[in-house]
Each structure stands twice: as C-alpha cells, then as structure tokens.
Amino acid sequence: MSGGHPTAKESPGARRVGAPLQALLWTGGLALLLLSTAVAVTIGPARISVPDVWSAVASHLGFGTSELSPIRDGIIWNLRMPRTLLAAVCGAGLAVCGTVMQSLLRNPLADPFVLGVSSGASTGAVVVVVLGVGGGAVSLSAGAFVGALCSFALVLLLSHTLGATTDRVVLSGVAAMQLFSALTSFVVMTSADAEQTRGVLFWLLGSLSGVGWGEVALCTAVLAVCLVICLAHARTLDAFAFGQEAAAALGVDVARTRIVLLCTTALLTAALVSSAGAIGFVGLVLPHAARALTGSGHRRLLPVTALAGAIFLVWVDTLARTVLDPQEVPVGVVTALIGVPAFVLVLYRTRSAP
C-alpha cells in the first residue's frame, strides 16, 4: 500500500491549513533557516559579519572570489559552517522522526530514541573508543552507527517474536535500551580511564564539535531520502490516527507500512546519532509545536516540523558553544533545559484536547 491512499483522511479534529498559509509557513521557515544559519556562523570569538559569510560561501561554490583572509575564510567554511549545517540537519531529522513515531505508535510521548537506537549507538561508540575495537581503522561515528543498527535489529527480532503490535514494539525498544545502556555503563566502568570517560560522556550528551563536511553530506543525503519516504506515506500516517484496525479497513497494509517507516526512522536516527550523539527532546517537543501551526495532516506537518527542528537546533548549538565560552556545553544538556519547560507548556496548552 503506497502512502497516497485516497481514503486515508485526517484524524478527527485536525485543523486544516489553507494553501496561502501553508506556502507562507514553508517560505517563511526556509528564509528564517537561511538567516539563522548565516547569523549563527558569525557568533563566536572571531569577529565575522553576515556579508563575510555570504562572501565565503559564494566563493567556495564558485560564485565570485572572496577578499577574506585565509584564516577568516577557514573559520567560516571549515569550522563554523559544517557545524551549523549539521545542527540544522540533525534538528530537522530528529523532529521528522519524532513526528512519524508519534503517529505510527499513536503515542504523544514517542521520540526517535524509543527504539533503543541511541543506546545501541552509545555502546558502539564506547566499544571503539574505550576497548579499541577496529585497531584505529574504525571511527567513533562508524562504531556508533553499527551499534545503532544492532540495537534496532534486536528490537525487530523481539517484536517479531512476541507479535509485532504497537505495544510490543515499544516494549522491545525499552528492553533494547536498557540492555545497551547497561553494556555501555559496564564497558566505561571497567575499562575507561578518566579522560576517556569524560570524552565519552560529552559525546553521549550530544556534541557537534569537530564535525566536517563528510558528516554533513552523509546526514543530509540520508535525511533527504528518509523525508521523501515519509512524505510518500503521509496519507497512510494520517490513517493511523484512527488506529491500526481502522487503517487496515481503509486499505492500509499495516504490517508493511510499520516496518518501512520503523526502518526509515531508525536509519535516519542512527545516522544522526552516530555523527552528533544523543540529542534529546527535539523529536519529542517540536512535532507538538508544529501541529499547533499546521494541524495533524502529515503532508503539511512534516516539512514544517523539519524546518522548525532545524532552526531550533541551530540556535541551541550556538548557545551551547558560546554561553560558557571557552568551555562548551553538550548540546543535549541545552535541549533538555529548554525542552522540558517547552514540553510542559505544550501539555498545558493541549490539556483540554481529546
């Protein structure tokens, strides 16, 4: 069953958004994202202006030449721009994954990490960093990605063995999360020294420091593919709002759709976590905020959620790297400090919703 089934309609109570407002949200969000990216790159110890950013980017893309010094050009293009762009990609991807998981599992508290992917990534990372698996040929990101896939494979195995209902998928994710979290703690406690422990802990809390264009290109490609798949299943996700039985009555292949979307979100989450660590609350809070603007129709909701998540994490990362300069705060700590009050506010404003 494809995502465009003609009988899959929006859930009851969904607020429709007119085409002009929808276009305004998309164009306004995209313009705000571009402006946020340009301004965020200028913030830091080195004095850089927005025109400097545009000049450096245009020069590297082949549109004219830049008069910036090599040092300033390097700060923009090699240090701040990759980090800011990866923050945008991670924010968009985590928000999209959260939206899909909340709809697919019919659980407003679901987030991208409900399948235990982040715990598996943590185990893979510490195995590489602390135990030295791979002999230096395997990077931390590669180890984290393999660990994330192993965790998701365990979830699929458990849920298939127990019966792949929504509740069992969630419980399988909880079991995998606890298992890999225990493995991570065991490896760190028994094998890591103080410096390794601090480095691993910083990564586990989410860090965008030291990223390069390779991570940006990989995560952007995975996000693009996964977003297309999710948009193709937008109507099907709308049908899931009625429940699995009602979705099946509407002609949705529930089992096939669930496995396709679970694999899609798990792959995207694994790619993002392997590059940036576990950044919480983005995939939990942003979908609720976006629904307040667009309603629950996923064809409109998914793009707006992606833009909101990208803008949000660009500014969170900027705050994380500057608020205690020269010391950097893990991005996941800042998202939690902002996300908890924001989520409470969302719950308060929707307390009377059915």
C-alpha positions in Angstrom: 0.0 0.0 0.0 1.5 3.3 -1.0 1.4 6.4 1.1 -1.1 8.2 -1.1 -4.2 6.1 -0.5 -7.2 8.3 -1.4 -9.4 7.2 1.5 -6.8 7.9 4.2 -8.1 11.2 5.7 -7.0 13.3 8.6 -7.8 12.4 12.1 -10.9 13.9 13.8 -10.4 17.4 15.0 -7.4 18.1 12.7 -7.2 21.8 11.8 -6.8 22.4 8.1 -4.4 25.0 6.8 -5.1 26.9 3.6 -2.7 26.8 0.7 -1.6 30.5 1.2 -0.8 30.0 4.9 0.9 26.7 4.1 3.1 28.4 1.5 3.8 31.2 3.9 4.9 28.8 6.6 7.2 27.0 4.2 8.8 30.1 2.6 9.0 31.9 5.9 10.5 28.9 7.6 13.1 28.4 4.9 14.0 32.1 4.9 14.3 32.1 8.7 16.5 29.0 8.5 18.9 30.6 6.0 19.1 33.7 8.0 19.6 31.8 11.3 22.4 29.8 9.7 24.2 32.9 8.4 23.8 34.7 11.7 24.8 31.7 13.8 28.1 31.3 11.8 29.0 34.9 12.8 28.7 34.3 16.5 32.0 33.4 18.2 35.4 34.8 19.3 36.4 35.8 15.8 34.6 38.9 14.5 32.7 37.9 11.4 29.8 39.6 9.7 26.9 38.1 7.7 28.3 39.6 4.4 31.5 37.8 5.2 29.6 34.5 5.5 27.8 35.1 2.2 31.1 36.0 0.5 32.9 32.9 1.8 30.1 30.6 0.8 29.7 32.1 -2.7 33.4 31.9 -3.2 33.6 28.2 -2.3 30.5 27.5 -4.5 32.2 29.1 -7.5 30.3 32.4 -7.5 33.0 35.0 -7.5 36.0 35.4 -5.2 36.3 36.3 -1.6 38.5 39.0 -0.1 38.6 37.4 3.3 41.9 36.3 4.8 42.7 32.6 4.7 42.2 32.4 8.5 38.8 34.0 8.5 37.7 32.0 5.4 38.8 28.8 7.2 36.9 29.7 10.3 33.7 30.2 8.3 34.0 27.3 5.8 35.9 24.6 7.7 34.8 25.2 11.3 31.5 27.0 11.8 29.6 26.3 8.6 29.8 22.5 8.8 28.8 22.5 12.4 25.9 24.9 11.9 24.6 22.9 8.9 24.9 19.6 10.7 22.9 21.2 13.6 20.2 22.1 11.1 20.2 18.6 9.5 20.1 16.9 12.9 17.3 19.1 14.2 15.2 18.5 11.0 15.8 14.8 11.1 15.1 14.2 14.8 11.9 16.3 14.5 10.7 14.3 11.5 11.5 11.0 13.2 9.6 12.2 16.3 6.6 13.1 14.2 6.5 9.8 12.4 7.0 7.8 15.6 4.2 9.6 17.5 1.8 9.0 14.7 2.9 5.4 13.9 2.8 4.3 17.5 -0.2 6.6 18.5 1.9 7.8 21.4 2.4 11.5 22.0 5.4 10.7 24.2 7.2 8.7 21.5 10.5 10.1 20.2 13.3 9.0 17.8 15.0 7.1 20.6 12.1 4.9 21.6 13.5 2.0 19.5 16.7 1.9 21.6 18.8 3.3 18.7 20.7 5.9 20.8 21.6 3.3 23.4 23.0 1.0 20.8 24.9 3.9 19.3 26.4 4.6 22.7 27.6 1.1 23.1 29.1 1.0 19.7 30.9 4.3 20.4 32.4 3.2 23.7 33.5 -0.2 22.3 35.5 1.7 19.6 36.9 4.5 21.9 37.4 2.5 25.1 38.1 -1.0 24.0 39.9 0.0 20.8 37.9 -2.4 18.6 38.9 -1.9 15.0 42.5 -1.0 15.8 42.1 2.6 14.9 40.6 1.8 11.5 37.0 2.3 12.7 35.9 5.8 13.7 33.7 6.6 16.6 30.9 7.5 14.2 31.2 4.2 12.4 31.1 2.3 15.7 28.1 4.2 16.8 26.2 3.6 13.5 26.9 -0.2 13.8 25.8 -0.2 17.4 22.6 1.6 16.5 21.8 -0.9 13.8 22.4 -3.8 16.1 20.0 -2.3 18.7 17.3 -1.8 16.1 17.8 -5.3 14.7 17.3 -6.6 18.3 14.1 -4.6 18.5 12.8 -6.0 15.2 13.7 -9.6 16.4 12.0 -9.2 19.7 8.8 -7.5 18.4 8.5 -10.1 15.6 8.9 -13.0 18.0 6.4 -11.5 20.5 4.0 -10.3 17.9 4.5 -7.0 16.1 1.8 -4.9 17.8 2.4 -1.3 18.7 2.8 -2.0 22.4 5.3 -4.8 21.8 7.4 -2.7 19.5 7.6 0.0 22.3 8.4 -2.6 24.9 11.0 -4.2 22.7 12.6 -0.8 22.3 12.6 -0.3 26.1 14.2 -3.7 26.6 16.9 -2.9 24.0 17.5 0.5 25.5 18.1 -1.0 29.0 20.3 -3.7 27.7 22.6 -1.5 25.7 22.7 1.2 28.4 23.9 -1.5 30.8 26.5 -2.6 28.4 27.8 0.9 27.9 28.0 1.5 31.6 29.8 -1.8 32.2 32.4 -1.0 29.5 33.0 2.5 30.8 33.3 1.5 34.4 35.6 -1.5 33.9 37.8 -0.3 31.0 37.9 3.5 30.6 40.3 6.0 32.3 39.2 9.4 33.4 40.0 11.1 30.1 38.1 8.5 28.1 35.2 8.7 30.4 34.9 12.4 30.1 35.1 12.3 26.3 32.6 9.5 26.0 30.2 11.3 28.4 30.5 14.5 26.4 29.6 12.7 23.2 26.7 10.7 24.9 25.1 14.0 25.8 25.3 15.3 22.3 28.2 17.1 20.6 28.6 18.8 17.3 32.2 19.9 17.8 34.8 18.8 15.3 32.4 17.7 12.6 33.4 18.1 9.0 31.8 18.2 5.5 31.8 14.4 5.3 29.3 14.1 8.2 27.2 16.9 6.8 27.0 15.3 3.3 26.1 11.9 4.7 23.5 13.1 7.1 21.9 15.4 4.5 21.7 12.6 2.0 20.1 10.2 4.5 17.7 13.0 5.6 16.6 13.7 2.1 15.9 10.1 1.3 14.0 9.4 4.5 12.0 12.6 4.2 10.8 11.6 0.8 9.8 8.2 2.1 7.9 9.7 5.0 6.1 12.2 2.7 5.2 9.4 0.4 3.4 7.8 3.3 1.8 11.0 4.6 -1.8 9.9 3.9 -1.0 6.5 5.5 0.2 8.2 8.6 -3.0 10.2 8.7 -4.9 6.9 8.6 -3.0 5.6 11.6 -4.6 8.3 13.7 -7.8 6.2 13.6 -6.0 3.1 14.9 -4.5 0.1 13.2 -7.8 -1.6 12.7 -9.4 1.4 11.1 -6.3 2.0 9.0 -6.5 -1.6 7.8 -10.2 -1.1 6.9 -9.1 1.9 4.8 -6.9 -0.3 2.8 -3.6 0.3 4.5 -1.1 -2.6 4.7 -0.4 -2.0 8.4 2.4 -4.5 8.8 4.3 -3.4 5.7 3.8 0.3 6.5 5.0 -0.1 10.1 8.2 -2.0 9.1 9.0 0.5 6.3 8.6 3.6 8.5 10.3 2.0 11.5 13.3 1.1 9.4 13.3 4.6 7.8 13.2 6.4 11.1 15.8 4.0 12.7 18.2 4.5 9.8 17.9 8.3 10.0 18.2 8.3 13.8 21.3 6.1 13.6 23.0 8.3 11.0 22.3 11.4 13.1 23.3 9.9 16.5 26.5 8.5 15.0 27.5 12.0 13.9 26.2 14.1 16.8 25.5 11.9 19.8 22.1 11.6 21.5 20.4 15.0 21.4 17.1 14.6 23.3 13.8 16.4 23.3 14.0 17.7 19.7 12.0 14.8 18.4 9.6 15.0 21.4 8.7 18.7 21.6 9.0 20.0 18.0 6.2 17.8 16.5 3.7 19.1 19.0 4.7 22.7 18.4 4.4 22.2 14.6 1.0 20.6 14.9 -0.2 23.8 16.6 0.6 25.6 13.4 -0.4 23.1 10.7 -2.8 20.7 12.2 -2.2 16.9 12.0 -2.1 16.3 8.3 1.3 14.9 7.6 1.7 16.3 4.1 1.8 19.8 5.7 3.2 18.8 9.1 6.4 17.0 8.1 8.0 19.9 6.1 7.1 22.5 8.8 8.4 20.2 11.6 11.7 19.7 9.7 12.1 23.5 9.3 11.2 24.1 13.0 13.6 21.4 14.2 16.4 22.8 12.0 16.0 26.4 13.2 15.7 25.3 16.8 18.9 23.2 16.9 20.9 25.8 15.0 20.3 28.3 17.8 20.6 25.7 20.6 24.0 24.7 19.3 25.0 28.3 19.0 24.0 28.8 22.6 25.8 25.6 23.7 29.2 26.7 22.2 29.1 30.3 23.4 27.2 30.6 26.7 30.3 29.4 28.7 33.0 30.3 26.2 35.7 29.0 26.0 34.1 25.9 27.6 31.5 24.1 25.5 28.2 22.8 26.9 26.9 19.5 25.4 24.0 20.2 23.1 21.8 17.6 24.7 22.0 19.4 28.0 20.8 22.6 26.5 18.0 20.9 24.6 16.8 19.3 27.8 16.9 22.6 29.8 14.8 24.2 27.0 12.8 21.2 26.1 11.4 20.3 29.5 9.7 23.7 30.1 8.6 23.8 26.5 7.0 20.4 26.7 5.2 21.2 29.9 3.8 24.3 28.1 2.7 22.2 25.2 0.9 19.8 27.6 -0.7 22.7 29.4 -2.0 24.3 26.2 -3.4 21.0 24.9 -4.7 19.7 28.3 -8.3 20.0 27.1 -7.7 18.3 23.8 -9.3 14.8 23.4 
